[in-house]
Amino acid sequence: MTTGAKYTRQDFQTDQEVRWCPGCGDYTILASVQNFMAEMGVDKEKIVFVSGIGCASRFPYYMNTYGVHAIHGRAPAIASGIAVARPELSVWVVAGDGDAMSIGGNHLIHALRRNINLKILVFNNQIYGLTKGQYSPTSELGKRTKSSPSGSIDFPFNPVSLALGAEATFVARTIDMDRAHTTEILNRAYEHKGSAFVEIYQNCNVFNDKAFIALTGKEERDLNRIPLVHGEKVVFGPDRDRGVIIEGGTARIVSVADVGIDAIHVHDATAASAGPAYALSRLSHGPFGPTPIGVFRSVDRPVYEETLQQQIHDAQAKKGGGDLAALIASAGTWTVA
Amino acid sequence: MPERLLLTGNHAAAYGAMLSRAEVISAYPITPQTMIVELLSELTASGKLDATFITVESEHSAMAACVGASAAGARTYTATSGQGLALMHEMLHWAVGARLPVVLTNVSRAMAPGWSIWADQTDILSQRDVGWMMLFAESVQEAQDFIIWSYRVAEQVHLPAMVGMDAFILSHTAEPLIVHDQSAVDAYLPKFEPIYALDPEDPRAYGGLVNRDHYFELRYKIFEAMDRAGELLVAAGEEFGEVLGRRYAPLEGYLLDDAEYVIVSAGALTSNVRQAVRDARARGIKVGLLRLVAFRPFPVAAMRRILAGRRKVAVLDRNMGPGHSGIFAAEVRSALFGSSSAPEVFDYVVGLGGRDVRVETILEVLDDLITRDDPEMALFVGVKGLPIGPIRKEAEVLR
């Protein structure tokens, strides 16, 4: 798909005033995505950004590409139509946790299992921001918001677990403030053939500030970020003295010294079974302690639109181009006297 | 004692649900309605309202939860707007077919695309034929009171009801509100007594297959119930006056006695029409206002009676039905059809997507009404670069 076009970040900026709250994590993600688009080198007119409703959904206004500001929750469905009709395009979906996992949960999981060539970026800030601070499907239990004044009693989704359970072929997690990591993950998602699900922890400094402090705070981040690197042992901490083992399908954090380095789990994003990736995703349920960051899973499976085209091609090869009028007039019709 | 507060239309709606003693509230946030359910959430959490508040993942689910709760015998309320109401559509039909008197407030906003959260009544009017009663509030007071009035009638005829309120112009505008005494509201609105509440002691099946054997009769009964609702709305509106001090009716006339010209309008826009009518009267024009308070059931007979013999009628439509006309005008024309003394109805499409409809705008409409001969199907007011008039096929409106 790379066409060798030479761009800079400015080529992907628009004349629209960027209107998120000052300090919003979305600004950083926008900068990362614009930078990455320049690196990606795909012709601007072959890129489409599709969004739904929410703060994140302003994204297409700020990308100098094709864009659709679509209906609440329906971005994956609308993007599916675009990707299937025009498989040569690079189609990106931008959604928040509410858009993707509340009202649009159904479309999200089906786009993922079909492996349509969509790059789905979910800006997870664990709150409904645009409607001014109600709890979302990723808000932690007990969270007090305007719609949960006594604390949320809804058990939250773990987006990575959800995507893995929905048979996604590419699942990753990154953090808004970590531009280098975000760019790396965007690149991996782009290179992947089929649906790519990227959860981006995004700070909403107005309605849910410091939700990700465990992973972004100067003191905390080295203690809590568990980097997932394909082919490497899952160790973390400032001294890399903590690690992850998987026993009986369950991942657990251990002291490397206690179990010995050989017992530490080696991350394999391409494993045939999604089991280990799922186990890793269960290490945290909300970023309040040690949380894996990186590519959980990246496997090859036939891409929906390619299979669809192949089916049509095969049918035409076998039966010819088709003639609707002839079909209607074929066997099984009769004339009423 | 009744309390006098300064509140927005949204908060007044929350008070309306509270005074009605809604027992189950299920909703999903959407601008510009969110304040309603936020306040209800607070009132529930603080114990001021003894209700169960269910947050859900979409408006479709919100109405589904209301359907379940109402079937279980609870008085049920929700609020939504625009896209949210559209997403509820399937369940709106269900509430009618299952004969569940759910009440909802719809803060009317424009439908996308292009995206706009501003006032436009096409959202609620797109639900015209689902079988919900529909009332249009003009003031903060009515945003509260119409919920109570709706429950009173809805629970007698077993049909749901929605109260329309214009985005921002009413939803976010603060006005003095009389919060009725709870005991007075209780006297007006008795406890909801469902005919067939879910009851393990008296089990029944719901939503069964009826096919051609019974479906037609079920629909007939819905039609009949809506017909009855028309009379009950009048009676319950009178009684509202007796018990709670404010009389309501499906139609409201203003300076109509000798009026040759009548402006028909619904919703918050009407307050500007009222002022325009006063201004025009000062200039010696015999004009009056007829406010459409109830849109479903449509007050056909009263409208025919009131409009008979007038010179001309202008209908203000903050909505449109492409391929025909504004929706209110279509209904008014239909109501007047066949009446020998019916005036001609001029349809003015105004203020789509929240574009301001000022008192001066309405005076321009009135001038146009007086001078124009051919009513056409619809006349557009305030399209950039165009005078008041019908669609001009060649005009470059958008460039």
Interface residues (C-beta under 8 A of the other chain):
Chain A: I53 H69 I71 H72 G73 M101 S102 I103 G105 Y128 L130 T131 K132 Q134 Y135 P137 K146 S147 S148 P149 S150 D154
Chain B: Y28 P29 I30 T31 T34 V37 E38 S41 E42 A45 S46 T55 E57 S58 E59 Q83 L87 A112 P113 W115
